[in-house]
Amino acid sequence: MKIPEREHPADLFQEWLDAAIADEGKEMATAMSLSTLDDDGIPDSRMVLLKDADRQGFVFYTNLESRKGRQLRRHPFAALCFHWKGLGRQVRIRGPVEPVTEAEADAYFQSRARESRIGAWASKQSEALEDNFALEKRVALFTAKYAIGEIPRPPHWSGFRVKPTRIEFWMNRPFRLHERLVYEPDTTIASGWKTERLYP
């Protein structure tokens, strides 16, 4: 069975994501490699969780003062990779990055567990940690500060949306004869996307 073509790559991605969630659970299925560039043009990669995906792009959240947050604000381009081993599938995405809206960030932040919201205030993400006690003190400090009522979103915490300019769907085949289907924007086509199949 070939990788099916859909009018929009987001539709095929959602089909594959739903299958991955059914196969390995939501947290594992939404884990993706995020690659960014530092000021020397050297890539950095790490695993993050996808929080939203639609025809506008792929959304994740982070501390804006973290290494990835700083890199994305200075060099607003990224690459993502999903790997669902049990299904023998990968999806690779690349494109420019833009901040999510304040309303989007606020809504997602309030949906998080209370402990995770405290953690967003307590962690100086990517900074040197003196010892574990220093982190524990900050967690205790913000737990006390926000003991009652809602916990507001920190000004240094928000999200980014990767707006794809290339999406590749990869499916495992015997003898390394893998299948690859690529989508790229094309304004001359009604759907707005052209497709091509690649050699393994």
N, C-alpha and C positions, 0 to 999 in steps of 0.2 A: 504493500500500500504506500503510495507516494504521499509526501506532505501536501495537504490540500491547500489550494490558494483561496484566500478570502478577499473581499473587496478592500478591506482595511486591515493592516497587520495587527492592530489592537484586538480585532475579533479573533484572529487565530491565536494570539498570545493568551487571551482570556480562556479559550478552550484548553490550551496546554496547561495553563496555571491551574484551572479547575481539576484537570486530571492529576496533576502533581500533588495538589492538596489532598485529593482522595487517596493517592498512593502513599504519601509520606507525612501528611499533616501540614497544617498551615505554616507553622514557624519554619520548618525545614524547606517547604516549597517556596516561601517568599524570601529566603536567604539569597543574596546576590553579591557578587564581587563588584565593588565600585573602584574604578581607577581614575585618579586625578593626576595633575602635573604640578611639580614644584617650580620654583623660580629658575632652576637650572635646566628645566625641560625633562627632568627625570620622573618617571611615573611612580606613583604610590598606589597600592591596591590593598583593600581590606573588605571584610564581609559586613554588610548592613542588611536591614530588612526593608523590603518593599512595603509601603503603606497604602499606596493607591496606584492604579493603572487604568488609563482610559485613552481616548483618542488624542488627548492633549499631551500625554507623556507619562513618565514613571516617577513617583514621588517617594522620597525618604526624608527623615528628620535627623537633626544633629545639633550639637553645640556649635554655634557659628565661630567660636574662638578656638575650636579644635584644629588640628592640622588639616583635615579635609575641608573644614569650613573656611579656613583662611585661603587654602589653595583654590577652592571653587569660586571664591569672591574675586581673586586676582586673575584666575584663568578659568572662565566659566564654560568649560567643556568637560565631558566625562564619558566613560565607557562602562557599561554594565555587562555582567555575564551571569546567567542562570544555568545551573547544571543539575538535572534531575536524573541521577544515575539509574534508578530503578526503572525509569521509562526509556532510558537511552536517548535523552534529548538535551539539547542546549539551546539557549537563545542569547545572541549577542546584540548589544544595542550601543550606539554612539550618537552624540549630538551635543548641542549647546545646552547650558543649564540656566535656569532662571529661578529666583526665589518664589516660594508659594506666597499667597496673600496672607495678610495678618489674620483674616477671618479663618482661613484654612488651618493655619498654625494653631490658633486659639482652640478651634474645635477639636483638632486631633490631640492637643495637649490635655484638654479636659477629659478625653476618653481614656487616658492612661491610668494605670493603677496609681494610687496615692503615693506609694513608696517610690515609684518611678518618677513622679513629679518632684518629690523631695530630692531624689538623686540628681535631677537636672539642675537644681539650685546648688547642690553640695559639690558636684564634681567640677574641678577645673580641668576639663578634658584636654589631654595631651601635654599638660604641664608636668614638671618633675614632682613626684610625690615623696615628701620627706620620710614618712612611715605610715603604716596603716592607721595608727591612732589619729593622725592629722585628718584623714578622711572621715573616720568615725566621729570626730569632734564636729566636723562640718555637717554631717548628717544629723547629729543630735541638735546642733544649733538651729537648722532649718526646720527640723521636726517640731521643736519648741515654738519657733516663730510662727509656723502655720498650723498650730495644734487645733485651731478652731476655724471653720469656714473653708472656702475654696482656696486653692493654691494657685496664684496667678502664674502665667507663663513667663519665664525669665526673658529679659530683652535679648539675651545672647543665645536663645534657643529657637530654632525655626526649621523650615524645610526647604528642599530644592526639588525642582521638577526637571528631569532630563527630557528634552524634546527631540525625539529621534530623527536623525537624517539618514540612518541606515539600521535596519533590523535584519539579522540573519537567523533563520530557524535551521537547526541541525538535528538530524536523526541518525542514530546508529544503525549500520547495516553490516552484514557478515563480510569478512575478508577486507575490512576497512574501506568498503565501497559506500561510504556514508552519503546521505542525501543532504543537500544544502539548498535552501530557498532564501533569496535576498529580496527585501523590499527597500526601495529608495523613492523619495518624493519626485513627482513629475506633474507639473501643473498642466501639461497638455492632455492628461488622462482624466476622465470624469471622476474617478475615485481619488485622484491626487497621488497615486502610488504606482510605480512600475515594479515588475518582478523579473527576476532571472534566476535560473538554476545554475549552480556551480559544480565543477568537478570536485570529488572528495578532497 
